[in-house]
Amino acid sequence: MPTVDENGLKKQMASGELGGLFVVAGEEKYMVKRTARQLIKRAAGETFPEFNDQAFTDESSLDSIGDAAQALPFFADRKCVSVADFDVETKNSQDLDKLYELWELSPETTTLVFWYPTLDFDGKRSAKWKKFLKQAEERGTVVFCERRSQSELLRFLSREAEKAGCVLSRQNGLKLMEYAG
């Protein structure tokens, strides 16, 4: 599957295609968190989230991640196993081979989400990250949340304010962006 942006992922989620592997990363950390949380919530479903939504971090062992991924969902069609800030640079080649094998053998009922809410990486310079992203693209979907232009941010802020029942003028939106970045 290809590399997509947040809109591409929204279309994919709307069509119900949530099987397999997702990697969510990018410069825009707020959007990485937001996008990953929406994806995880949709993939885990509403049925028994305490069993069907399993979250891990970089400190978690690959064996425990693999065990969670191989387990069947609990009274549901799907389950989600998410891993936050999995740092490829700190892993040895045997661990990475184990990870890629996990991706290959993961059942269709499991959605794997690797997301990067704080970790920045350079997928063009590091050989490990290049291989990680290449393997992820072959087996699933890579979502990059790129930095937005000022006009895109203003539209986003206006839509979010509208959803909350508020009105955000252009002038106030610009001021907000000046303060918050």
N, C-alpha and C positions, 0 to 999 in steps of 0.2 A: 504494500500500500504506500501511497505517497506521503510526503511531508505536506501538512496543511496548516492553515491559520485557525484562529478561534471560530470564524464563520464556517469554515469547512467542517470543523468538528461539530458545530451546532447542527449542520445539515445531516451529518452522519448520525448524531444522536436522535434527531427527529425521525429518521428513517428506521431507527431501531437496530442499527448495526453496531452492537457494542461488544461483540466477541473478540477474543484475542488480546493483543498487546497495545498499550498506548504509552507514549513517552511525552510528557508535557513539560516544556522548558522555555526559556527565553529571558530577554532583558527586563520585560515588564512583569515584575514579581507579583504585583497585585493581581494581574490578569492570570498568571500561572496558577496562583492559589485558587482564584475564583473558578477558573476553567476546570482545574483538577477536581475541586470539590463537587461541581455540578456533574462531572463525568462519573465520579465515584458514587455519588448519591443515585444517579440514574442506573448505573451498572449493578449496584448492590440491591436495589429495589427496596420496597417497603416491608417485605416479609422478613421478620426476625433479623434486623440489622446487626444485632449483637453477634450473630453467627455468620452472616453473609457479607459483612463488611469488615475485613481484617486489615489493619494498618500496621506497617513496619517502618523502620528507619534504617539508616546506613549501618547502625550498630547491630542490627538483627542478623542472625546467621542465615546463610543461604539455605541450610537444611530446614529451618523453621518456615522460611518463605516458601520453599518448595513443598513442604508438607501442607501448608495452608492452600497453596494453589492446586494441589492434587486432590484435596478433599472435595466431596460433592456438596452442593448447596443444601441448606437445611430448609426443607419444605418450601422451596422456591425453584424457579427455572434457572437462575443465575446467581453468581456470587462475585464479589470484587476483592482482590488482594492488591493493596496499594503500598508502595515503598517510596518514602520521601527522602530526597537528597542522597541517593545511592551513588557514592563516589567511586567511579571506575578506576581512577588513578591510584587509589589505595588498595586495590584488589590485585592478587596475583593471577597469572594466566590460568591456573587450574580453577580458581573460583569463577573467573569469567567464562571459561568453557562450561562449567556447571550451570551458570546462569543461562547461557545460550541454549543448553540442552533443556533446561526447565522451560524456556520459551517455546521450544519445539514440541515438548511433550505435554504441555499444559492442556487440560481438557477444554472442550468447547463451552462448557458451562461456567468457566472461570474467565473473568476479565482482569488482566494484570495492568496496573497503572503505576508507572515510574514517573514521579513528578519532582520538580526542583524549585521549591518555594524560597530557598536561600542560597543554594549552591550555584555559583557561576562556573561555566566551563567553556573552553574553546574547542569546538568540534572540528575545527579546520587545522589546528596545529598539533594536537595530541593524537598519537596513533591509536591509543586505547579508546579515546572518545570517538574517533572516526569509525573504528570497528564497531563500537557499541551502537552508534547511530545507524550504520549500514545494516547491522543485524536487525535492529528495531524496524527499519523501513521494510526489510524483506518479510518480516513476520507480523507487522502491525502498522500502526499509524503514529507518526511523529508530529506533534503539534508545537509550533514555535509561536510564542507570544512576543511579537516584535514591538519595539518602541513606536508609539503612535505620534502622528503629527499634531500640531496644536489644534487644528480644526477638527480632527478626529476625536481628540480628547474633549473638546468643547461639546461635540454632539453626544459623546458617551455620558458626560456629566449631566447634560440636559435630560437625556433619556432616563438616567438613574434617578434624578430629582423628580421627574414626572411620575415615575413608578412609585415613588414615596409620597406622592400627593403634593409636591412642592414645585415652585417655578424658580429656575435659575437663569438670571439674565446673563447675557454675554459678558458684560462688565464684571459681574460677580464671579462668573466662571473663570475669567482671565485672572482675577485677583486670587481665587482659590488655587489655580495652577501656579501662580507666582509664589505663594506661600508654601504649598505642598510639593511642588516639583512635578 
